[in-house]
């Protein structure tokens, strides 16, 4: 089980606000690492810009 993490989308209960989902069905990442989430009951696809400043390349 994960004990640490960062919430990047949703987390504010079910609904239609930009920080909520109502039946998220699928997700995808683009080449820049941005997250796209399909929200079926809100008839939308939301794009979330991912902060990559804390990522390191080894």
C-alpha distance matrix in Angstrom:
0.0 3.8 6.4 9.4 11.1 14.5 15.6 18.4 19.7 20.2 18.5 21.9 22.1 24.1 27.4 29.7 29.5 28.4 25.1 24.3 23.9 25.5 24.0 22.3 22.9 22.4 21.6 23.1 23.5 27.0 28.3 27.9 24.2 24.9 22.8 24.7 23.5 25.8 26.2 28.3 29.7 30.7 32.2 30.9 28.9 27.5 27.1 24.8 25.8 23.0 23.7 23.6 25.3 22.3 21.7 23.4 25.0 25.2
3.8 0.0 3.8 5.8 7.4 10.9 12.5 15.3 17.1 18.0 16.5 20.0 20.7 23.0 26.0 28.1 27.4 26.1 22.7 22.5 22.4 24.5 23.4 21.4 22.3 21.5 20.1 21.5 21.4 24.7 25.9 25.1 21.5 22.1 20.3 22.6 21.8 24.5 25.0 27.4 28.8 29.4 31.0 29.3 27.1 25.3 24.6 22.0 22.7 19.7 20.2 20.2 21.7 18.7 18.3 20.3 22.2 22.7
6.4 3.8 0.0 3.8 6.9 10.4 12.4 15.7 17.8 18.5 16.4 19.6 20.8 23.5 26.5 28.6 27.6 26.4 22.8 22.9 23.4 25.7 25.1 23.3 24.7 24.1 22.6 24.0 23.7 26.8 27.9 26.7 23.1 23.6 22.0 24.5 23.7 26.5 26.7 29.3 30.4 30.7 32.6 30.8 28.8 26.6 25.9 22.9 23.5 20.4 20.4 20.6 21.5 18.3 18.7 20.7 23.1 23.7
9.4 5.8 3.8 0.0 3.8 7.2 10.0 13.1 15.7 16.9 15.2 18.5 20.2 23.0 25.7 27.4 26.0 24.4 20.9 21.5 22.4 25.1 24.8 22.7 24.3 23.3 21.4 22.4 21.6 24.5 25.4 23.8 20.4 20.9 19.7 22.5 22.1 25.3 25.6 28.6 29.8 29.6 31.4 29.3 27.1 24.5 23.5 20.2 20.4 17.2 16.8 17.1 17.8 14.7 15.4 17.7 20.4 21.4
11.1 7.4 6.9 3.8 0.0 3.8 6.6 9.4 12.2 13.9 12.7 16.2 18.2 20.7 23.1 24.5 23.0 21.1 17.8 18.6 19.5 22.5 22.3 19.8 21.5 20.3 18.2 19.1 18.2 21.1 22.2 20.5 17.1 17.3 16.0 18.8 18.7 22.0 22.5 25.6 26.9 26.5 28.2 25.9 23.5 20.9 19.7 16.5 16.7 13.6 13.5 14.2 15.4 12.7 13.4 16.2 18.9 20.5
14.5 10.9 10.4 7.2 3.8 0.0 3.8 6.1 9.3 11.4 10.7 14.0 16.5 19.0 20.9 21.8 20.0 17.9 14.7 16.1 17.3 20.6 20.9 18.4 20.4 19.2 16.8 17.7 16.7 19.3 20.6 18.5 15.3 14.9 13.8 16.6 16.6 20.0 20.5 23.9 25.1 24.2 25.9 23.3 21.0 18.1 16.8 13.3 13.5 10.8 10.7 12.2 13.5 11.6 12.8 16.1 19.0 21.2
15.6 12.5 12.4 10.0 6.6 3.8 0.0 3.8 6.0 7.6 7.2 10.5 13.0 15.3 17.1 18.1 16.4 14.5 11.2 12.3 13.6 17.0 17.5 15.2 17.6 16.8 14.8 16.2 15.9 18.7 20.6 18.7 15.4 14.1 12.3 14.5 13.9 17.1 17.1 20.5 21.5 20.6 22.4 20.1 18.1 15.2 14.5 11.4 12.5 10.7 11.6 13.8 15.6 14.4 15.5 19.0 21.7 24.1
18.4 15.3 15.7 13.1 9.4 6.1 3.8 0.0 3.8 7.1 8.5 11.4 13.9 15.5 16.6 16.8 15.0 12.4 9.8 11.4 12.6 16.2 16.7 14.0 16.3 15.1 12.6 13.6 13.0 15.4 17.5 15.5 12.4 10.6 9.0 11.2 11.2 14.7 15.2 18.8 20.1 18.8 20.2 17.4 15.1 12.0 10.9 7.6 8.8 7.5 9.2 11.8 14.1 13.7 14.6 18.3 20.7 23.5
19.7 17.1 17.8 15.7 12.2 9.3 6.0 3.8 0.0 3.8 6.5 9.0 11.1 12.1 13.0 13.2 11.8 9.4 6.9 7.9 8.8 12.4 13.2 10.7 13.4 12.9 11.0 12.8 13.2 15.8 18.5 16.9 13.9 11.4 8.9 9.8 8.8 11.8 11.7 15.3 16.4 15.0 16.7 14.2 12.3 9.4 9.5 7.2 9.9 9.8 12.2 15.0 17.5 17.4 18.1 21.8 23.9 26.8
20.2 18.0 18.5 16.9 13.9 11.4 7.6 7.1 3.8 0.0 3.8 5.6 7.3 8.5 9.7 10.6 9.5 8.3 5.1 4.8 6.2 9.8 11.2 9.7 13.1 13.6 12.7 15.3 16.3 19.0 22.0 20.5 17.6 14.9 12.1 12.1 10.1 12.1 10.8 14.1 14.4 13.3 15.7 13.9 13.0 10.6 11.8 10.3 13.3 13.6 15.8 18.6 21.0 20.7 21.6 25.3 27.5 30.3
18.5 16.5 16.4 15.2 12.7 10.7 7.2 8.5 6.5 3.8 0.0 3.8 5.8 8.5 10.6 12.5 11.4 11.0 7.3 6.8 8.6 11.5 13.0 12.1 15.4 16.3 15.6 18.3 19.2 22.1 24.9 23.3 20.2 17.9 15.2 15.6 13.5 15.4 13.9 16.8 16.6 16.0 18.8 17.3 16.7 14.3 15.4 13.5 16.1 15.8 17.4 20.2 22.1 21.3 22.5 26.1 28.6 31.1
21.9 20.0 19.6 18.5 16.2 14.0 10.5 11.4 9.0 5.6 3.8 0.0 3.8 6.8 8.3 10.4 9.1 9.8 6.4 5.7 8.4 10.9 13.3 13.3 17.0 18.3 18.1 20.8 21.9 24.6 27.5 25.8 22.9 20.3 17.7 17.6 15.3 16.6 14.4 17.0 16.0 15.1 18.3 17.2 17.3 15.1 16.7 15.3 17.9 18.2 19.8 22.9 24.6 24.1 25.6 29.3 31.9 34.5
22.1 20.7 20.8 20.2 18.2 16.5 13.0 13.9 11.1 7.3 5.8 3.8 0.0 3.8 6.5 9.7 9.8 11.3 8.7 6.1 7.5 8.7 11.0 11.9 15.5 17.6 18.1 21.3 23.0 25.8 29.0 27.8 24.8 22.1 19.1 18.5 15.5 16.1 13.4 15.3 13.9 13.8 17.2 16.9 17.5 16.0 18.2 17.3 20.4 20.8 22.7 25.6 27.6 27.1 28.2 31.8 34.2 36.7
24.1 23.0 23.5 23.0 20.7 19.0 15.3 15.5 12.1 8.5 8.5 6.8 3.8 0.0 3.8 7.3 8.8 10.8 9.3 5.7 5.4 5.3 8.1 9.9 13.4 16.0 17.1 20.5 22.6 25.4 28.8 27.9 25.1 22.3 19.0 17.6 14.3 14.1 10.8 12.2 10.3 10.5 14.1 14.3 15.5 14.8 17.6 17.5 21.0 21.8 24.2 27.1 29.4 29.1 30.0 33.6 35.7 38.3
27.4 26.0 26.5 25.7 23.1 20.9 17.1 16.6 13.0 9.7 10.6 8.3 6.5 3.8 0.0 3.8 5.9 8.7 8.4 5.3 5.6 5.4 9.2 10.9 14.4 16.9 17.9 21.0 23.1 25.4 29.0 27.9 25.5 22.3 19.3 17.5 14.5 13.8 10.3 11.6 9.2 8.3 12.1 12.5 14.3 13.7 16.8 17.2 20.7 22.1 24.6 27.7 30.0 30.2 31.1 34.8 36.9 39.7
29.7 28.1 28.6 27.4 24.5 21.8 18.1 16.8 13.2 10.6 12.5 10.4 9.7 7.3 3.8 0.0 3.8 6.5 8.0 5.9 6.3 6.6 10.3 11.4 14.6 16.7 17.5 20.2 22.1 24.0 27.5 26.5 24.5 21.0 18.3 16.2 13.5 12.6 9.3 10.8 8.6 6.3 9.8 9.9 12.1 11.5 14.8 15.8 19.2 21.3 23.8 27.0 29.4 30.0 30.9 34.6 36.6 39.6
29.5 27.4 27.6 26.0 23.0 20.0 16.4 15.0 11.8 9.5 11.4 9.1 9.8 8.8 5.9 3.8 0.0 3.8 5.4 5.2 7.6 9.5 13.0 13.2 16.7 18.1 18.1 20.4 21.7 23.4 26.7 25.1 23.3 19.7 17.5 16.0 13.9 14.0 11.3 13.7 12.1 9.3 12.4 11.4 12.8 11.2 13.8 14.1 17.2 19.3 21.4 24.9 26.9 27.7 28.9 32.7 34.9 38.0
28.4 26.1 26.4 24.4 21.1 17.9 14.5 12.4 9.4 8.3 11.0 9.8 11.3 10.8 8.7 6.5 3.8 0.0 3.8 5.6 7.8 10.7 13.5 12.7 15.9 16.6 15.9 17.7 18.6 20.0 23.2 21.5 19.7 16.1 14.2 13.0 11.6 12.4 10.7 13.7 13.2 10.2 12.4 10.3 10.7 8.2 10.3 10.5 13.4 15.7 18.0 21.4 23.5 24.5 25.6 29.4 31.5 34.7
25.1 22.7 22.8 20.9 17.8 14.7 11.2 9.8 6.9 5.1 7.3 6.4 8.7 9.3 8.4 8.0 5.4 3.8 0.0 3.8 7.1 10.5 13.2 12.2 15.7 16.4 15.5 17.6 18.4 20.4 23.4 21.5 19.3 16.0 13.8 13.4 11.8 13.3 11.5 14.8 14.4 12.1 14.7 12.7 12.6 9.8 11.3 10.4 13.2 14.7 16.6 20.0 22.0 22.5 23.8 27.6 29.9 33.0
24.3 22.5 22.9 21.5 18.6 16.1 12.3 11.4 7.9 4.8 6.8 5.7 6.1 5.7 5.3 5.9 5.2 5.6 3.8 0.0 3.8 6.9 9.7 9.5 13.2 14.7 14.7 17.4 18.9 21.3 24.6 23.3 20.7 17.6 14.8 13.7 11.1 11.8 9.3 12.1 11.3 9.7 12.8 11.6 12.1 10.3 12.7 12.4 15.7 17.0 19.3 22.4 24.7 24.9 25.9 29.6 31.8 34.7
23.9 22.4 23.4 22.4 19.5 17.3 13.6 12.6 8.8 6.2 8.6 8.4 7.5 5.4 5.6 6.3 7.6 7.8 7.1 3.8 0.0 3.8 6.1 5.9 9.7 11.6 12.3 15.5 17.6 20.2 23.8 23.0 20.4 17.4 14.1 12.3 9.1 8.9 6.0 8.6 8.2 7.5 10.3 9.6 10.2 9.5 12.5 12.9 16.6 17.7 20.6 23.4 26.1 26.2 26.7 30.2 32.1 34.8
25.5 24.5 25.7 25.1 22.5 20.6 17.0 16.2 12.4 9.8 11.5 10.9 8.7 5.3 5.4 6.6 9.5 10.7 10.5 6.9 3.8 0.0 3.8 6.1 9.2 12.1 13.9 17.3 20.0 22.6 26.3 25.9 23.4 20.4 17.0 14.7 11.1 9.7 6.1 6.9 5.4 6.2 9.3 10.0 11.6 12.0 15.3 16.3 20.0 21.3 24.3 26.9 29.7 29.8 30.1 33.6 35.2 37.9
24.0 23.4 25.1 24.8 22.3 20.9 17.5 16.7 13.2 11.2 13.0 13.3 11.0 8.1 9.2 10.3 13.0 13.5 13.2 9.7 6.1 3.8 0.0 3.8 6.0 9.4 11.9 15.6 18.7 21.5 25.2 25.4 22.6 20.1 16.4 14.1 10.2 8.4 5.7 5.5 5.8 8.0 9.8 10.6 11.6 12.6 15.8 16.9 20.6 21.5 24.7 26.9 30.0 29.9 29.7 33.1 34.4 36.8
22.3 21.4 23.3 22.7 19.8 18.4 15.2 14.0 10.7 9.7 12.1 13.3 11.9 9.9 10.9 11.4 13.2 12.7 12.2 9.5 5.9 6.1 3.8 0.0 3.8 6.2 8.2 11.9 14.9 17.8 21.5 21.7 18.9 16.5 12.7 10.5 6.7 5.6 4.3 6.0 8.0 9.0 10.0 9.6 9.3 10.1 12.7 13.7 17.4 18.1 21.5 23.5 26.7 26.7 26.3 29.6 30.8 33.2
22.9 22.3 24.7 24.3 21.5 20.4 17.6 16.3 13.4 13.1 15.4 17.0 15.5 13.4 14.4 14.6 16.7 15.9 15.7 13.2 9.7 9.2 6.0 3.8 0.0 3.8 7.2 10.7 14.3 17.2 20.8 21.6 19.0 17.0 13.3 10.8 7.4 5.7 6.1 6.3 9.4 11.0 10.8 10.7 10.0 11.7 14.0 15.4 18.8 19.5 23.1 24.6 28.0 28.0 27.1 30.1 30.8 33.1
22.4 21.5 24.1 23.3 20.3 19.2 16.8 15.1 12.9 13.6 16.3 18.3 17.6 16.0 16.9 16.7 18.1 16.6 16.4 14.7 11.6 12.1 9.4 6.2 3.8 0.0 3.8 7.0 10.7 13.6 17.2 18.3 15.6 14.0 10.5 8.3 5.8 5.4 7.8 9.0 12.4 13.3 12.5 11.4 9.4 10.8 12.2 13.6 16.6 17.1 20.7 21.8 25.5 25.5 24.3 27.1 27.6 29.9
21.6 20.1 22.6 21.4 18.2 16.8 14.8 12.6 11.0 12.7 15.6 18.1 18.1 17.1 17.9 17.5 18.1 15.9 15.5 14.7 12.3 13.9 11.9 8.2 7.2 3.8 0.0 3.8 7.1 10.3 13.8 14.6 11.9 10.4 6.9 5.4 4.4 6.3 9.4 11.6 14.9 14.9 14.2 12.0 9.1 9.5 9.8 10.7 13.3 13.5 17.2 18.2 21.8 22.1 20.7 23.6 24.1 26.5
23.1 21.5 24.0 22.4 19.1 17.7 16.2 13.6 12.8 15.3 18.3 20.8 21.3 20.5 21.0 20.2 20.4 17.7 17.6 17.4 15.5 17.3 15.6 11.9 10.7 7.0 3.8 0.0 3.8 6.8 10.2 11.5 9.1 8.2 5.8 5.1 6.7 8.8 12.3 14.6 18.0 17.5 16.4 13.8 10.3 10.4 9.5 10.5 12.2 12.4 16.0 16.4 20.2 20.8 19.1 21.6 21.7 24.2
23.5 21.4 23.7 21.6 18.2 16.7 15.9 13.0 13.2 16.3 19.2 21.9 23.0 22.6 23.1 22.1 21.7 18.6 18.4 18.9 17.6 20.0 18.7 14.9 14.3 10.7 7.1 3.8 0.0 3.8 6.8 7.8 5.4 5.4 4.7 6.2 9.0 11.8 15.2 17.8 21.0 20.1 19.1 16.1 12.4 11.6 9.3 9.5 10.1 9.8 13.3 13.2 17.0 17.8 15.9 18.3 18.3 21.1
27.0 24.7 26.8 24.5 21.1 19.3 18.7 15.4 15.8 19.0 22.1 24.6 25.8 25.4 25.4 24.0 23.4 20.0 20.4 21.3 20.2 22.6 21.5 17.8 17.2 13.6 10.3 6.8 3.8 0.0 3.8 5.4 5.2 5.5 6.9 8.0 11.5 13.9 17.4 19.9 23.1 21.9 20.4 17.2 13.4 12.7 9.9 10.6 10.3 10.7 13.7 13.4 17.0 18.5 16.5 18.6 18.2 21.2
28.3 25.9 27.9 25.4 22.2 20.6 20.6 17.5 18.5 22.0 24.9 27.5 29.0 28.8 29.0 27.5 26.7 23.2 23.4 24.6 23.8 26.3 25.2 21.5 20.8 17.2 13.8 10.2 6.8 3.8 0.0 3.8 5.4 7.5 9.9 11.7 15.2 17.8 21.2 23.8 27.0 25.6 24.2 20.9 17.1 16.2 13.1 13.2 11.8 11.7 13.9 12.6 15.9 17.6 15.2 16.7 15.8 18.7
27.9 25.1 26.7 23.8 20.5 18.5 18.7 15.5 16.9 20.5 23.3 25.8 27.8 27.9 27.9 26.5 25.1 21.5 21.5 23.3 23.0 25.9 25.4 21.7 21.6 18.3 14.6 11.5 7.8 5.4 3.8 0.0 3.8 5.7 9.1 11.6 15.2 18.2 21.3 24.3 27.1 25.4 24.4 20.8 17.1 15.4 11.9 11.2 9.0 8.7 10.5 9.4 12.6 14.7 12.9 14.7 14.5 17.9
24.2 21.5 23.1 20.4 17.1 15.3 15.4 12.4 13.9 17.6 20.2 22.9 24.8 25.1 25.5 24.5 23.3 19.7 19.3 20.7 20.4 23.4 22.6 18.9 19.0 15.6 11.9 9.1 5.4 5.2 5.4 3.8 0.0 3.8 6.4 9.6 12.8 16.2 19.1 22.2 25.0 23.6 22.9 19.5 15.8 13.9 10.6 9.4 7.8 6.6 9.1 8.3 12.0 13.3 11.4 13.8 14.0 17.3
24.9 22.1 23.6 20.9 17.3 14.9 14.1 10.6 11.4 14.9 17.9 20.3 22.1 22.3 22.3 21.0 19.7 16.1 16.0 17.6 17.4 20.4 20.1 16.5 17.0 14.0 10.4 8.2 5.4 5.5 7.5 5.7 3.8 0.0 3.8 6.7 10.1 13.4 16.1 19.4 22.0 20.3 19.7 16.1 12.5 10.3 6.9 5.8 4.9 5.4 8.8 9.6 13.2 14.7 13.7 16.6 17.4 20.7
22.8 20.3 22.0 19.7 16.0 13.8 12.3 9.0 8.9 12.1 15.2 17.7 19.1 19.0 19.3 18.3 17.5 14.2 13.8 14.8 14.1 17.0 16.4 12.7 13.3 10.5 6.9 5.8 4.7 6.9 9.9 9.1 6.4 3.8 0.0 3.8 6.6 10.2 12.8 16.1 18.7 17.3 17.0 13.7 10.1 8.1 5.7 5.0 6.6 6.9 10.7 12.0 15.6 16.5 15.6 18.7 19.6 22.7
24.7 22.6 24.5 22.5 18.8 16.6 14.5 11.2 9.8 12.1 15.6 17.6 18.5 17.6 17.5 16.2 16.0 13.0 13.4 13.7 12.3 14.7 14.1 10.5 10.8 8.3 5.4 5.1 6.2 8.0 11.7 11.6 9.6 6.7 3.8 0.0 3.8 6.8 9.7 12.8 15.6 14.2 13.4 10.2 6.5 5.5 4.5 6.3 8.9 10.4 14.2 15.7 19.2 20.2 19.4 22.5 23.2 26.2
23.5 21.8 23.7 22.1 18.7 16.6 13.9 11.2 8.8 10.1 13.5 15.3 15.5 14.3 14.5 13.5 13.9 11.6 11.8 11.1 9.1 11.1 10.2 6.7 7.4 5.8 4.4 6.7 9.0 11.5 15.2 15.2 12.8 10.1 6.6 3.8 0.0 3.8 6.3 9.5 12.2 11.3 11.0 8.4 5.5 5.3 6.7 8.2 11.6 12.8 16.5 18.3 21.7 22.3 21.7 24.9 25.9 28.7
25.8 24.5 26.5 25.3 22.0 20.0 17.1 14.7 11.8 12.1 15.4 16.6 16.1 14.1 13.8 12.6 14.0 12.4 13.3 11.8 8.9 9.7 8.4 5.6 5.7 5.4 6.3 8.8 11.8 13.9 17.8 18.2 16.2 13.4 10.2 6.8 3.8 0.0 3.8 6.1 9.3 8.9 7.9 6.1 4.4 6.5 9.1 11.4 14.9 16.5 20.2 22.0 25.4 26.1 25.4 28.6 29.4 32.1
26.2 25.0 26.7 25.6 22.5 20.5 17.1 15.2 11.7 10.8 13.9 14.4 13.4 10.8 10.3 9.3 11.3 10.7 11.5 9.3 6.0 6.1 5.7 4.3 6.1 7.8 9.4 12.3 15.2 17.4 21.2 21.3 19.1 16.1 12.8 9.7 6.3 3.8 0.0 3.8 5.9 5.6 6.0 5.4 5.9 7.5 11.0 12.9 16.6 18.3 21.8 24.0 27.2 27.8 27.5 30.8 32.0 34.8
28.3 27.4 29.3 28.6 25.6 23.9 20.5 18.8 15.3 14.1 16.8 17.0 15.3 12.2 11.6 10.8 13.7 13.7 14.8 12.1 8.6 6.9 5.5 6.0 6.3 9.0 11.6 14.6 17.8 19.9 23.8 24.3 22.2 19.4 16.1 12.8 9.5 6.1 3.8 0.0 3.8 5.5 5.1 6.7 8.4 10.9 14.3 16.6 20.3 21.9 25.5 27.6 30.9 31.4 30.9 34.2 35.2 37.8
29.7 28.8 30.4 29.8 26.9 25.1 21.5 20.1 16.4 14.4 16.6 16.0 13.9 10.3 9.2 8.6 12.1 13.2 14.4 11.3 8.2 5.4 5.8 8.0 9.4 12.4 14.9 18.0 21.0 23.1 27.0 27.1 25.0 22.0 18.7 15.6 12.2 9.3 5.9 3.8 0.0 3.8 5.5 8.1 10.7 12.7 16.4 18.4 22.2 23.9 27.3 29.7 32.8 33.3 33.2 36.6 37.9 40.6
30.7 29.4 30.7 29.6 26.5 24.2 20.6 18.8 15.0 13.3 16.0 15.1 13.8 10.5 8.3 6.3 9.3 10.2 12.1 9.7 7.5 6.2 8.0 9.0 11.0 13.3 14.9 17.5 20.1 21.9 25.6 25.4 23.6 20.3 17.3 14.2 11.3 8.9 5.6 5.5 3.8 0.0 3.8 5.6 8.7 10.2 14.0 16.2 19.9 22.1 25.3 28.0 30.9 31.7 31.9 35.4 36.7 39.7
32.2 31.0 32.6 31.4 28.2 25.9 22.4 20.2 16.7 15.7 18.8 18.3 17.2 14.1 12.1 9.8 12.4 12.4 14.7 12.8 10.3 9.3 9.8 10.0 10.8 12.5 14.2 16.4 19.1 20.4 24.2 24.4 22.9 19.7 17.0 13.4 11.0 7.9 6.0 5.1 5.5 3.8 0.0 3.8 7.2 10.0 13.6 16.4 20.0 22.4 25.8 28.2 31.3 32.4 32.2 35.5 36.6 39.5
30.9 29.3 30.8 29.3 25.9 23.3 20.1 17.4 14.2 13.9 17.3 17.2 16.9 14.3 12.5 9.9 11.4 10.3 12.7 11.6 9.6 10.0 10.6 9.6 10.7 11.4 12.0 13.8 16.1 17.2 20.9 20.8 19.5 16.1 13.7 10.2 8.4 6.1 5.4 6.7 8.1 5.6 3.8 0.0 3.8 6.4 9.9 12.9 16.3 18.9 22.3 24.7 27.8 29.1 28.9 32.2 33.2 36.3
28.9 27.1 28.8 27.1 23.5 21.0 18.1 15.1 12.3 13.0 16.7 17.3 17.5 15.5 14.3 12.1 12.8 10.7 12.6 12.1 10.2 11.6 11.6 9.3 10.0 9.4 9.1 10.3 12.4 13.4 17.1 17.1 15.8 12.5 10.1 6.5 5.5 4.4 5.9 8.4 10.7 8.7 7.2 3.8 0.0 3.8 6.7 10.0 13.3 15.7 19.3 21.4 24.7 25.9 25.5 28.7 29.6 32.7
27.5 25.3 26.6 24.5 20.9 18.1 15.2 12.0 9.4 10.6 14.3 15.1 16.0 14.8 13.7 11.5 11.2 8.2 9.8 10.3 9.5 12.0 12.6 10.1 11.7 10.8 9.5 10.4 11.6 12.7 16.2 15.4 13.9 10.3 8.1 5.5 5.3 6.5 7.5 10.9 12.7 10.2 10.0 6.4 3.8 0.0 3.8 6.6 10.0 12.6 16.0 18.4 21.5 22.8 22.7 26.1 27.4 30.6
27.1 24.6 25.9 23.5 19.7 16.8 14.5 10.9 9.5 11.8 15.4 16.7 18.2 17.6 16.8 14.8 13.8 10.3 11.3 12.7 12.5 15.3 15.8 12.7 14.0 12.2 9.8 9.5 9.3 9.9 13.1 11.9 10.6 6.9 5.7 4.5 6.7 9.1 11.0 14.3 16.4 14.0 13.6 9.9 6.7 3.8 0.0 3.8 6.6 9.4 12.8 15.1 18.1 19.8 19.6 22.9 24.1 27.4
24.8 22.0 22.9 20.2 16.5 13.3 11.4 7.6 7.2 10.3 13.5 15.3 17.3 17.5 17.2 15.8 14.1 10.5 10.4 12.4 12.9 16.3 16.9 13.7 15.4 13.6 10.7 10.5 9.5 10.6 13.2 11.2 9.4 5.8 5.0 6.3 8.2 11.4 12.9 16.6 18.4 16.2 16.4 12.9 10.0 6.6 3.8 0.0 3.8 6.1 9.4 12.0 14.9 16.3 16.5 20.0 21.6 25.0
25.8 22.7 23.5 20.4 16.7 13.5 12.5 8.8 9.9 13.3 16.1 17.9 20.4 21.0 20.7 19.2 17.2 13.4 13.2 15.7 16.6 20.0 20.6 17.4 18.8 16.6 13.3 12.2 10.1 10.3 11.8 9.0 7.8 4.9 6.6 8.9 11.6 14.9 16.6 20.3 22.2 19.9 20.0 16.3 13.3 10.0 6.6 3.8 0.0 3.8 6.5 9.0 11.7 13.7 14.0 17.3 19.0 22.5
23.0 19.7 20.4 17.2 13.6 10.8 10.7 7.5 9.8 13.6 15.8 18.2 20.8 21.8 22.1 21.3 19.3 15.7 14.7 17.0 17.7 21.3 21.5 18.1 19.5 17.1 13.5 12.4 9.8 10.7 11.7 8.7 6.6 5.4 6.9 10.4 12.8 16.5 18.3 21.9 23.9 22.1 22.4 18.9 15.7 12.6 9.4 6.1 3.8 0.0 3.8 5.9 9.0 10.4 10.5 14.0 15.9 19.3
23.7 20.2 20.4 16.8 13.5 10.7 11.6 9.2 12.2 15.8 17.4 19.8 22.7 24.2 24.6 23.8 21.4 18.0 16.6 19.3 20.6 24.3 24.7 21.5 23.1 20.7 17.2 16.0 13.3 13.7 13.9 10.5 9.1 8.8 10.7 14.2 16.5 20.2 21.8 25.5 27.3 25.3 25.8 22.3 19.3 16.0 12.8 9.4 6.5 3.8 0.0 3.8 5.6 7.3 8.5 12.0 14.5 18.0
23.6 20.2 20.6 17.1 14.2 12.2 13.8 11.8 15.0 18.6 20.2 22.9 25.6 27.1 27.7 27.0 24.9 21.4 20.0 22.4 23.4 26.9 26.9 23.5 24.6 21.8 18.2 16.4 13.2 13.4 12.6 9.4 8.3 9.6 12.0 15.7 18.3 22.0 24.0 27.6 29.7 28.0 28.2 24.7 21.4 18.4 15.1 12.0 9.0 5.9 3.8 0.0 3.8 5.5 5.3 8.5 10.7 14.3
25.3 21.7 21.5 17.8 15.4 13.5 15.6 14.1 17.5 21.0 22.1 24.6 27.6 29.4 30.0 29.4 26.9 23.5 22.0 24.7 26.1 29.7 30.0 26.7 28.0 25.5 21.8 20.2 17.0 17.0 15.9 12.6 12.0 13.2 15.6 19.2 21.7 25.4 27.2 30.9 32.8 30.9 31.3 27.8 24.7 21.5 18.1 14.9 11.7 9.0 5.6 3.8 0.0 3.8 5.5 8.0 10.9 14.3
22.3 18.7 18.3 14.7 12.7 11.6 14.4 13.7 17.4 20.7 21.3 24.1 27.1 29.1 30.2 30.0 27.7 24.5 22.5 24.9 26.2 29.8 29.9 26.7 28.0 25.5 22.1 20.8 17.8 18.5 17.6 14.7 13.3 14.7 16.5 20.2 22.3 26.1 27.8 31.4 33.3 31.7 32.4 29.1 25.9 22.8 19.8 16.3 13.7 10.4 7.3 5.5 3.8 0.0 3.8 6.5 10.1 12.9
21.7 18.3 18.7 15.4 13.4 12.8 15.5 14.6 18.1 21.6 22.5 25.6 28.2 30.0 31.1 30.9 28.9 25.6 23.8 25.9 26.7 30.1 29.7 26.3 27.1 24.3 20.7 19.1 15.9 16.5 15.2 12.9 11.4 13.7 15.6 19.4 21.7 25.4 27.5 30.9 33.2 31.9 32.2 28.9 25.5 22.7 19.6 16.5 14.0 10.5 8.5 5.3 5.5 3.8 0.0 3.8 6.8 9.8
23.4 20.3 20.7 17.7 16.2 16.1 19.0 18.3 21.8 25.3 26.1 29.3 31.8 33.6 34.8 34.6 32.7 29.4 27.6 29.6 30.2 33.6 33.1 29.6 30.1 27.1 23.6 21.6 18.3 18.6 16.7 14.7 13.8 16.6 18.7 22.5 24.9 28.6 30.8 34.2 36.6 35.4 35.5 32.2 28.7 26.1 22.9 20.0 17.3 14.0 12.0 8.5 8.0 6.5 3.8 0.0 3.8 6.5
25.0 22.2 23.1 20.4 18.9 19.0 21.7 20.7 23.9 27.5 28.6 31.9 34.2 35.7 36.9 36.6 34.9 31.5 29.9 31.8 32.1 35.2 34.4 30.8 30.8 27.6 24.1 21.7 18.3 18.2 15.8 14.5 14.0 17.4 19.6 23.2 25.9 29.4 32.0 35.2 37.9 36.7 36.6 33.2 29.6 27.4 24.1 21.6 19.0 15.9 14.5 10.7 10.9 10.1 6.8 3.8 0.0 3.8
25.2 22.7 23.7 21.4 20.5 21.2 24.1 23.5 26.8 30.3 31.1 34.5 36.7 38.3 39.7 39.6 38.0 34.7 33.0 34.7 34.8 37.9 36.8 33.2 33.1 29.9 26.5 24.2 21.1 21.2 18.7 17.9 17.3 20.7 22.7 26.2 28.7 32.1 34.8 37.8 40.6 39.7 39.5 36.3 32.7 30.6 27.4 25.0 22.5 19.3 18.0 14.3 14.3 12.9 9.8 6.5 3.8 0.0
